[in-house]
Amino acid sequence: QVPRYSLHERRFVMAINGNGRPIIKTVFTFAQEGHLLWGSFQGDGFVLGQMLGLYVDETQIRLHLQWLCHDQAIHVGTLCGLVSDDKGRGLTLFLNWQDGTNPQEQGWASFRELAT
């Protein structure tokens, strides 16, 4: 199926971090070609992160992440979930996440699109 939404050249910030966790000031920047997604992210608690993934159906994405923390530790993880239109206010990502380096660290978050 063809992805319903293009994430190409779109930027997102965390709006809600589930399980009572604080919102992390992080900006995700996407590129897209067909089903393939890639990009980078920067924010509090780490130096730089990269992501690679794809649309698994018309609205669902799966991303593999790696990021470098300020203490020079490298982490890996995954994000998976849905892309939806926020009633004309841009796109919203509803994603489950898991830290692959520390598997008991997992949760969910939503991300809102930044205006261009």
N, C-alpha and C positions, 0 to 999 in steps of 0.2 A: 504494500500500500504506500502511496505517496504521503509524506509528512504533511499534516494539515497546516502547520505553522513553520515559517522560516526563523531560525535563531541567528542567522548570519548577521554579523556586525551589531548584535544586540548585547546590551549590558544589563546585569541583574544584581540586586543587593538583597540580603536576607531581610525579610519582613517579620517572620515569626520563627522562633526556634523552639521546638516542642520539648516536652518533658521538663519544663521549668528552667531550661538552660538560658543563659544570657544571649542576646543577639550579638553575633560577631560581625563587626564592620568589615565586610568582604565584598569585593566587586568581581563578578564573573564576566568575562568577555568571550563571546562565542564566534566561531566561524562554522560554516556549513556548506557541504556539497552533497546534494542528494540526501541520503540517509546518514552520511558520515558527519560527525560533530567533533570539533576540537577547539581548544582555546586555552586561556590562562586565567588565573585569579590571584588577587593580592588582598591582604588585609591584616587585621590584628592577629597577633600570635604566630605569624609565620612570614618568611621572606617572599616566597613566590611559589605558585602552584601551577601545574599543567593538567589538562584533561583531554581525554580521547574517548569517544563513544559513538553511539548511533541511535537513531530512531528505531525502536523494535516494532512499532506499528504507527498509525497516523498521529497519535498524540502521546505516546509513551517513549521515554528516553532512558538509556542506561549509559553511565559515564564511569570511566576508571580515572582515578586521580592520583597524583603524586605531588608532595609539597615538601619544601625545605623550611624547617623551623629555625628560629633565631639561635637555638643551641646547637645548630648544624645537624640535627637529627632529620632523617628523611622518612616521611610517612607515605603510606599508600592507602587508598580507600575506594569506595564506590558510592555513587548516587544513582537512584533509579526512581522514576515516577512519571507524573503527568505534566504536560504543557497545556495551558488553557488560556482563552481570551478573557480578560477581566473587563468585560462589558465596555469595550472601546477605550479603556485606560491603559492599554498595553497588555503584554503577556504576563502570566504568573506561572511559576514552576512550583509544584507540590512534590517534594522529593524525600524519600527515605535515604538515610546515609549510614555507612558503617566504616569505621576506621579499621582497615585491614591489618595495620601494625599492632593494634590493640583491640581485638574483636569484640570485647565486652562494651566498647564505646560505640553506641549506635543510637539512632533516633530519627526524627523527621524535622523538616523545616520547609517554609515557603519563601519564595524569592519573587520580588516584584521587579518589573522592567524599569530601568532608568530612562527618562526622557532623553531623546537624542538632541 
